[in-house]
């Protein structure tokens, strides 16, 4: 018969052997497979900015010096101006639009704390033109004296939208006059194909602007 000390030694040996086998099992057990990384979703590419078009070689849109003019009025907006008599003039709430082929004029009212200066014209109004237009390039900003008072004028070029008949674009020459009165600025936007002879006609339209 085995003594109690021998039995105890045997039990201790079995426990040590069992622990060693358990440790070896942990060491040799295969590691769980790493979770597959989710594929990256490609972000939508930002389209490149539109490039300025080359001016037309023989641009249409010249306004004859003998062209008859008529006065268009925005009753709700409280202003009026002269445009070529052949143009179609349309009033929409406080805005006024006059179109004649590739040429046009648009007056839009905006609230303002005071008359815009050159700094405000560049930081606010020119920035809006760049953001909302196509391939806009600001050429200059001037202060002018007109019969209805001083105004700021922004000179710039831009691409036109697609012509509904020809489905083509062209490079435009533009001027935006800023007239102020009583907490409002009237932005008179004039456009024509770049290079068209509109200088005298545009000057007449700007000088004819009147607050009611």
Sine and cosine of phi, psi and omega as CSV:
sin_phi,cos_phi,sin_psi,cos_psi,sin_omega,cos_omega
0.00,0.00,0.68,-0.73,-0.03,-1.00
-0.98,0.22,0.56,-0.83,-0.01,-1.00
-0.98,0.21,0.35,-0.94,0.02,-1.00
-0.85,0.53,-0.57,0.82,-0.01,-1.00
-0.92,0.40,-0.63,0.77,0.02,-1.00
-0.90,0.43,-0.67,0.74,0.03,-1.00
-0.87,0.49,-0.67,0.74,-0.03,-1.00
-0.90,0.43,-0.65,0.76,0.02,-1.00
-0.89,0.45,-0.63,0.78,0.00,-1.00
-0.91,0.42,-0.67,0.74,-0.01,-1.00
-0.89,0.45,-0.69,0.72,0.00,-1.00
-0.87,0.49,-0.66,0.75,0.00,-1.00
-0.89,0.45,-0.67,0.74,0.02,-1.00
-0.90,0.44,-0.64,0.77,0.00,-1.00
-0.90,0.43,-0.68,0.73,0.01,-1.00
-0.90,0.44,-0.64,0.77,0.00,-1.00
-0.90,0.43,-0.66,0.75,0.00,-1.00
-0.90,0.43,-0.66,0.76,0.02,-1.00
-0.90,0.43,-0.64,0.77,0.00,-1.00
-0.90,0.44,-0.66,0.75,0.02,-1.00
-0.90,0.43,-0.61,0.79,0.00,-1.00
-0.91,0.41,-0.66,0.75,0.01,-1.00
-0.90,0.43,-0.68,0.73,0.01,-1.00
-0.90,0.44,-0.57,0.82,0.02,-1.00
-0.89,0.45,-0.63,0.77,0.00,-1.00
-0.93,0.37,-0.60,0.80,-0.03,-1.00
-0.93,0.36,-0.59,0.81,-0.09,-1.00
-1.00,-0.04,-0.13,0.99,-0.02,-1.00
-0.92,0.39,0.72,-0.70,-0.02,-1.00
-0.91,0.42,0.64,-0.77,0.03,-1.00
-0.96,0.30,0.58,-0.82,0.01,-1.00
-0.89,0.46,0.59,-0.81,-0.02,-1.00
-0.91,0.41,0.65,-0.76,0.02,-1.00
-0.93,0.36,0.60,-0.80,0.01,-1.00
-0.92,0.39,0.69,-0.73,0.00,-1.00
-0.92,0.39,0.72,-0.69,0.01,-1.00
-0.93,0.36,0.65,-0.76,0.02,-1.00
-0.93,0.37,0.67,-0.74,0.00,-1.00
-0.90,0.45,0.62,-0.78,0.02,-1.00
-0.95,0.30,0.67,-0.74,0.02,-1.00
-1.00,0.03,0.85,-0.52,-0.02,-1.00
-0.93,0.38,0.79,-0.62,0.03,-1.00
-0.95,0.30,0.51,-0.86,-0.02,-1.00
-0.91,0.42,0.78,-0.63,-0.06,-1.00
-0.93,0.35,0.66,-0.75,0.06,-1.00
-0.98,0.21,0.81,-0.59,-0.02,-1.00
-0.90,0.43,0.58,-0.82,-0.01,-1.00
-0.92,0.40,0.48,-0.88,0.02,-1.00
-0.89,0.45,0.50,-0.87,0.00,-1.00
-0.94,0.35,0.68,-0.73,-0.01,-1.00
-1.00,0.06,0.57,-0.82,0.06,-1.00
-0.88,0.47,0.70,-0.72,0.06,-1.00
-0.98,0.18,0.40,-0.92,0.08,-1.00
-0.97,0.26,0.64,-0.77,0.04,-1.00
-0.86,0.51,0.51,-0.86,0.05,-1.00
-0.91,0.41,0.57,-0.82,-0.02,-1.00
-0.91,0.41,-0.68,0.73,0.02,-1.00
-0.81,-0.59,0.98,0.22,-0.13,-0.99
-0.92,0.39,0.70,-0.72,0.13,-0.99
-0.98,0.19,0.00,-1.00,0.12,-0.99
0.98,-0.20,0.04,1.00,0.03,-1.00
-0.90,0.43,0.65,-0.76,0.00,-1.00
-0.94,-0.33,0.87,-0.50,-0.07,-1.00
-0.90,0.44,0.55,-0.83,0.04,-1.00
-0.91,0.41,-0.35,0.94,0.01,-1.00
-1.00,-0.08,0.10,0.99,-0.02,-1.00
-0.87,0.50,0.74,-0.67,0.08,-1.00
-0.97,0.23,0.55,-0.84,-0.01,-1.00
-0.87,-0.50,0.42,-0.91,0.09,-1.00
-0.70,-0.71,0.39,-0.92,-0.05,-1.00
-1.00,-0.10,0.78,-0.62,0.11,-0.99
-0.97,-0.25,0.63,-0.78,-0.08,-1.00
-0.76,-0.64,0.65,-0.76,0.17,-0.99
-0.95,-0.30,0.97,-0.25,-0.04,-1.00
-0.93,0.38,-0.66,0.75,0.02,-1.00
-0.95,0.32,-0.57,0.82,0.00,-1.00
-0.98,0.20,-0.41,0.91,0.03,-1.00
0.98,0.21,0.66,0.75,0.01,-1.00
-0.41,-0.91,0.18,-0.98,0.06,-1.00
-0.41,-0.91,0.28,-0.96,0.08,-1.00
-0.35,-0.94,0.30,-0.95,0.04,-1.00
-1.00,-0.02,0.63,-0.78,0.09,-1.00
-0.69,-0.72,0.33,-0.94,0.06,-1.00
-0.80,0.60,0.67,-0.75,-0.11,-0.99
-0.88,0.47,-0.44,0.90,-0.03,-1.00
-0.98,0.18,-0.17,0.99,-0.02,-1.00
-0.98,0.22,0.44,-0.90,0.08,-1.00
-1.00,-0.10,0.85,-0.53,-0.08,-1.00
-0.96,-0.28,0.77,-0.64,-0.04,-1.00
-0.75,-0.67,0.75,-0.66,0.06,-1.00
-0.98,-0.21,0.71,-0.70,0.04,-1.00
-0.71,-0.70,0.98,-0.20,-0.11,-0.99
0.82,0.57,-0.91,-0.42,-0.04,-1.00
-0.99,-0.17,0.01,1.00,0.02,-1.00
-0.99,-0.14,0.36,-0.93,-0.03,-1.00
-0.66,-0.75,0.76,-0.65,-0.01,-1.00
-0.79,-0.61,0.70,-0.71,0.07,-1.00
-0.76,-0.65,0.78,-0.63,-0.08,-1.00
-0.80,-0.60,0.62,-0.79,0.07,-1.00
-0.54,-0.84,1.00,0.04,-0.05,-1.00
0.92,0.40,-0.77,-0.64,-0.01,-1.00
-0.98,0.18,-0.11,0.99,-0.01,-1.00
-1.00,-0.07,0.32,-0.95,0.06,-1.00
-0.13,-0.99,0.18,-0.98,0.06,-1.00
-0.60,-0.80,0.60,-0.80,0.02,-1.00
-0.61,-0.80,0.77,-0.64,0.06,-1.00
-0.92,-0.40,0.79,-0.61,0.00,-1.00
-0.77,-0.64,0.69,-0.72,0.01,-1.00
-1.00,-0.10,0.60,-0.80,0.07,-1.00
-0.66,-0.75,0.54,-0.84,0.09,-1.00
-0.95,0.30,0.58,-0.81,0.00,-1.00
-0.46,-0.89,0.56,-0.83,-0.01,-1.00
-0.97,0.24,-0.38,0.93,-0.03,-1.00
-0.15,-0.99,0.06,-1.00,0.00,-1.00
-0.90,0.43,0.72,-0.69,-0.03,-1.00
-0.95,0.33,0.62,-0.78,0.12,-0.99
-0.97,-0.23,-0.06,-1.00,-0.06,-1.00
-0.88,0.48,-0.65,0.76,-0.01,-1.00
-0.90,0.44,-0.70,0.71,0.02,-1.00
-0.93,0.38,-0.61,0.79,0.01,-1.00
-0.87,0.50,-0.62,0.78,-0.01,-1.00
-0.98,0.22,-0.71,0.71,-0.11,-0.99
-0.97,0.23,-0.50,0.86,-0.06,-1.00
-0.96,-0.28,-0.89,0.46,-0.15,-0.99
-0.96,0.28,-0.68,0.74,0.04,-1.00
-0.91,0.41,-0.58,0.81,0.03,-1.00
-0.90,0.44,-0.63,0.77,0.05,-1.00
-0.89,0.45,-0.67,0.74,0.03,-1.00
-0.87,0.50,-0.67,0.74,0.00,-1.00
-0.92,0.40,-0.67,0.74,-0.04,-1.00
-0.93,0.36,-0.59,0.80,-0.10,-0.99
-0.99,-0.11,-0.27,0.96,-0.03,-1.00
-1.00,-0.05,-0.06,-1.00,-0.01,-1.00
-0.92,-0.40,0.88,-0.47,0.04,-1.00
0.77,0.63,0.77,0.64,-0.05,-1.00
-0.98,0.22,0.67,-0.74,0.11,-0.99
-0.77,-0.64,0.89,-0.46,0.01,-1.00
-0.97,0.24,0.82,-0.57,-0.04,-1.00
-0.99,-0.11,-0.46,0.89,-0.02,-1.00
0.14,-0.99,0.32,-0.95,0.02,-1.00
-0.72,-0.70,0.79,-0.61,-0.05,-1.00
-0.76,-0.65,0.39,-0.92,0.17,-0.99
-0.98,-0.22,0.77,-0.64,-0.04,-1.00
-0.81,-0.59,0.46,-0.89,0.07,-1.00
-0.97,-0.25,0.84,-0.54,-0.05,-1.00
-0.84,-0.55,0.27,-0.96,-0.01,-1.00
-0.82,0.57,-0.51,0.86,-0.01,-1.00
-1.00,-0.01,0.13,0.99,0.01,-1.00
0.88,-0.47,0.00,-1.00,-0.01,-1.00
-0.95,0.32,0.43,-0.90,0.03,-1.00
-0.48,-0.88,0.38,-0.93,0.14,-0.99
-0.99,-0.17,0.60,-0.80,0.05,-1.00
-0.77,-0.63,0.73,-0.68,0.01,-1.00
-0.95,-0.31,0.82,-0.57,0.03,-1.00
-0.98,-0.21,0.75,-0.66,-0.01,-1.00
-0.34,-0.94,0.26,-0.96,0.10,-0.99
-0.87,-0.49,0.37,-0.93,-0.01,-1.00
-0.34,-0.94,0.24,-0.97,0.16,-0.99
-1.00,0.08,0.58,-0.81,0.08,-1.00
-0.98,0.18,0.20,-0.98,0.19,-0.98
-0.98,0.21,0.01,-1.00,0.03,-1.00
-0.94,0.33,0.77,-0.64,0.06,-1.00
-0.92,0.39,0.78,-0.63,-0.07,-1.00
-0.90,0.44,-0.36,0.93,-0.01,-1.00
-0.99,-0.12,-0.73,0.68,-0.04,-1.00
-1.00,-0.03,-0.28,0.96,-0.05,-1.00
0.84,0.54,0.58,0.82,0.03,-1.00
-0.83,-0.55,0.32,-0.95,0.06,-1.00
-0.92,-0.39,0.31,-0.95,0.10,-0.99
-0.54,-0.84,0.23,-0.97,0.02,-1.00
-1.00,0.06,0.74,-0.68,-0.05,-1.00
-0.96,-0.28,0.49,-0.87,0.30,-0.96
-0.97,-0.23,0.65,-0.76,-0.09,-1.00
-0.68,-0.73,0.47,-0.88,0.21,-0.98
-0.67,-0.75,0.69,-0.73,0.08,-1.00
-0.84,-0.55,0.89,-0.46,0.03,-1.00
-0.99,-0.13,0.68,-0.73,-0.01,-1.00
-0.91,-0.41,0.93,-0.36,0.01,-1.00
-0.95,-0.31,0.68,-0.73,-0.05,-1.00
-0.87,-0.50,0.63,-0.78,0.16,-0.99
-0.28,-0.96,0.78,-0.63,0.16,-0.99
0.79,0.61,0.72,0.69,0.06,-1.00
0.99,0.12,0.20,0.98,0.02,-1.00
-0.72,-0.69,0.56,-0.83,0.12,-0.99
-0.91,-0.42,0.78,-0.62,0.13,-0.99
-0.99,-0.16,0.88,-0.47,0.02,-1.00
-0.99,-0.12,0.94,-0.34,0.04,-1.00
-1.00,-0.08,0.94,-0.33,-0.03,-1.00
-0.98,-0.18,0.81,-0.59,0.02,-1.00
-0.87,-0.50,0.66,-0.75,0.01,-1.00
-0.55,-0.83,0.41,-0.91,0.05,-1.00
-0.25,-0.97,0.30,-0.95,0.09,-1.00
-0.82,0.58,0.71,-0.70,-0.05,-1.00
-0.85,0.53,0.76,-0.65,0.00,-1.00
0.99,-0.15,-0.22,0.98,0.03,-1.00
-0.94,0.35,0.53,-0.85,-0.04,-1.00
-0.99,0.14,1.00,-0.08,-0.02,-1.00
-0.79,-0.61,0.08,1.00,-0.16,-0.99
-0.83,0.56,-0.79,0.61,-0.05,-1.00
-0.92,0.39,-0.65,0.76,-0.02,-1.00
-0.91,0.42,-0.67,0.74,0.02,-1.00
-0.91,0.40,-0.63,0.77,0.03,-1.00
-0.89,0.46,-0.64,0.77,0.02,-1.00
-0.91,0.43,-0.68,0.73,-0.01,-1.00
-0.90,0.45,-0.68,0.73,0.01,-1.00
-0.90,0.43,-0.67,0.74,0.00,-1.00
-0.93,0.37,-0.42,0.91,-0.05,-1.00
-0.99,0.12,-0.15,0.99,-0.04,-1.00
-0.88,0.47,0.73,-0.69,-0.01,-1.00
-0.66,-0.75,0.71,-0.70,0.23,-0.97
-0.99,0.17,0.61,-0.79,0.00,-1.00
-0.96,0.28,0.00,0.00,0.00,0.00
